[in-house]
Amino acid sequence: MTTINLREFFYWYKANEFIEVTDEVAAELRADKSYEVNHWRRMKRNKANYSLDAGDGIEHEICEHELSPEESLARIDQYRRLCCALNRLPETQGRRVDAYYLLDMSYQAIASAEGVCEDAVRKAIERGLERMRKIF
């Protein structure tokens, strides 16, 4: 039997408290303490300590939550309704709304690709969005 001080192994013991344990338990406690010290040392050496204030985006990953089945179904339904509304637009309006919002093209890029003026593209997209609002 070996006598150990619980204060050395457990941080919540504020005063010395000695108990007798078997040799195997004492060896395991010492091995665990050694592992914790080595782990802390490796973390510091490899700079693997993370802070939510570091500005590297890790806090956003932590805050992201998985959608519930109800939220997933609601998003799928909304996406389906938007696709239906987009498909019910006239071909030119649908193509221009699709290029502007989904392909992230500018008014000028769409106008030059179609050979029309930029103002016509802007008005067609605005009219298309208004029709989609009515359909949706």
Disulfide bonds with the S-S distance in Angstrom:
none
